[in-house]
């Protein structure tokens, strides 16, 4: 369950609890800590610098802290078995990969099309430069998620 997406995770968790049998398991994954999601922030930061306003009132990273996620599930009546951070290295090794994965994805295209051409070109150039800086330091683009496995009590 991608719990950072629903408008109210409490409502989502209450519905999950309602439909689970006693002792039934729940698996939750949310976007990880912002500083460990360079595959996303490399583009987000440059878009914000260019004046783009993302819809929504909260960061997609708002549940990233393990303790926050654990408390959210416990407050909604779940027992938590495990919670951990999991990092995935995105397979972006050069500028061609970067263009394919970031610049040509349908989600990214919808966003950058909202910018005027001059700003769009600057954003693309800034993203490429940020990627080059990371690559020079031998740092890959990372996507972190915070994961949790819990269950509905057997009561």
N, C-alpha and C positions, 0 to 999 in steps of 0.2 A: 504494500500500500504506500503510495507516494503522498505522505501526509502533509507536505508543504504546499500542495496544490489547492485543496479545498478551501473555501473562504473561512470556514470555521471547523478546525480539526476536532473540536469537542463533539460537534454534531456527528461527524464522520465516525469517531470512536464509539459514541453511544449506539449508533446503528450497527457497527461491527459487533459490539458486545451483545446487542439484542439478538442478532442472527447466529452467533457462535453458540455451540453446545457448551455446557459446563466442562471446563478443561480444554476447550478448543484453543488452538494456537493462532496467534496473529504475528505477522511479520511486517515491520515498518521500515521504510527507507526515506530519508530526507536529504536535501542538499547539504553538503558538509560545510565546514567552516570556510568563510569567504577567502581567507588567505591561502587556503589549500584547494581552491577551485580555479586555478589560472586559466583553464580551458574556457571558462565562462567569463571571468573578470577581464581577461585580455581584451575582449570585445566590449563588454559592458562599460568599462571605465572610459574607453575612447569615445563611445557613443555619448556618454554623459558629458564629457569634455566638449563635445561638439554641440551640446544643447538638447540632445534627445531626452525626452521624459518617458520613462517606462511607466506603463499603466500599473495601477495597484498602489496600495498605501504602505506595503511592508516589503522588506527584503525577502527574497526566496531563501535566505540563509537563517531565518529567524528561529528555527528549531534545531539548528546545527549542533548545539552544545549537548553532549550526552546527558548531563544532569537535567537539562530542560526537557528533553524528550522523555526521559525516564519518569520525571515528575508528572508530565502531561498524561502518560498512560496510567500511572498509579492513581492520579486524581480522577480518572475516568473508570476506575474499578478493575484495572488489569493488574496481574502479577507479572513482573518483568524478570525474565530469565537471564538474558544477555543483552548488552549494548556495546557497540564498538564503532570505530572509525575505519572505513575502508577506502583505500585510494586506488584509482585506476589511472594508468598513464594512457593518454590519448595517442593514437598512432599518427601523430603529426611530426614528421621528421624534417621536412623542408618546406619551402614556400609553395610548391605545387600542392602538397598535402594540405597546407594551411588554406589555400584558395578553395580547394575542393570541400574541405570539412566546414570551414567557417563562412567564406564568402559566397559559396554556391548552395548552401543548405536552404530549403524553403523557408524555415523560420527566420534565418538571418536576412534573406532577400527581402522578406516582407518589412523588416525593420529598416534596413538601409535604403529602401526605395522611398521612405518618407523624408529622407534628407535631400537637400538640393545637391546637384552633381558635384559642386566644388567641395562641400563638406563631406560628401560620401568619399571622394578621392582622398581627402585628408585623413578621414577615419581609416580607410584601407591602408594608407601609407603608415600611419601611426601604429596600427596593429602589426604590420609587417616588421616595423622597427622594434616594437616591444618583443615580438617573437625572436628576432635576431639577437637582442640583448640576453634573453633567457638562454638561447641556444649557445651563445658564446660562453656562458657560465655553466654549460652542460646541464641545464635544468629543463626537464620536459614539461609539457602542458599536462596538468594534473586535474582530475575530477575526483573530489572526495565526497563520500556520502556517509551519513551517520545511520547506522542500522540498529535494529532492535528486534528481539524475539520475546514475545510474552504470551500470556494465556488468560482466558476467562477463568476466574476461580471456580472450583468444583462445587461450591455451596449450592 
